[in-house]
Amino acid sequence: MTSVVKGISCMCLALFGLAGGPISGVSPLQKADELFLAKALDFNASQLDLAEKASAKTSRADVQRFANELIDAHKKLNKELIALASDSKIAVASGLSKAHRDAVIKMLSLNGQEFDPAFLKHTIRLHEDAIKLYETDGMKQPSDRVRSFAEQTLAEMRKHLKQARALSGE
């Protein structure tokens, strides 16, 4: 993992840690927020890590520009997610989920011409999944602040999805 990802800790397994479930002793409202934030942080950390790798590994200038745009956007989103969790008194843990770690490791074994389409395909899938999460879980959060955050974040996710599709030829 790059130093940037380690440095901001990616905070992706919020309240899941190694146990695989939320920490007990929180209100039902907090549990709904924690589950959403945990998933959102995991998607964000995965995309940030992958974009950092793509920026260095890609063989295409347009993909590198896109990867750099993703890096900037997902660093900002990570800070917002961490602040939202902190303000909501929700603890977060760092690290990538096993599924995301495995996907990144697999892609790193690819060369430039194989890497670029794999990166774009994975970015498309991540953004489709994140959009679905934000549209379903995010928009139904009991917390007005979390629900508002989800709504505001969707536009940029859709923009990134559109860009990734265009770069991949979809």
Secondary structure, DSSP 4 states (H G I P E B T S, - for coil): --HHHHHH----STTTTTTTSPPSSS-HHHHHHHHHHHHHHHHHHHHHHHHHHHHHH-S-HHHHHHHHHHHHHHHHHHHHHHHHHHHTT-----S--HHHHHHHHHHHTS-HHHHHHHHHHHHHHHHHHHHHHHHHTGGG-SSHHHHHHHHHHHHHHHHHHHHHHHHHT-
